[in-house]
Amino acid sequence: LIVLAAFVSPYKADRDNVRQLLDKDSKGDDESNSNTRRKNFIEVYVKADVETCEQRDPKGLYKRAKAGEIKNFTGISAPFESPENPELVLNTSNKSVEECL
């Protein structure tokens, strides 16, 4: 069974917690034996700078956030901690959808 789930997860601690919960070896133990461990959490960083996100924003949320109308907006008035070691990076600022697939 493969499940794909997409989340805005701006904080490293949150991503680390989910990874720790899901990355268990085949016996369900902790990560102590990396030879038998299967990866249940694969972090894919869909990377885009704020300018690119703003250009792609059909609802104008980035513009409203920059104007102060939306509080705690990730990347504008709330922080985003870039993943340090994701398994896959898709830089959508300089690649098309087709190139990322």
PEDA-V613719 format. One record per helix or strand of 2 or more residues. SS is the DSSP state (H for helix, E for strand). FROM is the first residue (numbers start at 1). TO is the last residue. If there is no record, write none. Layout:
[[SS/FROM/TO] [SS/FROM/TO]]
This chain:
[[H/12/22] [E/44/47] [H/50/55] [H/61/66] [E/88/91] [H/97/100]]
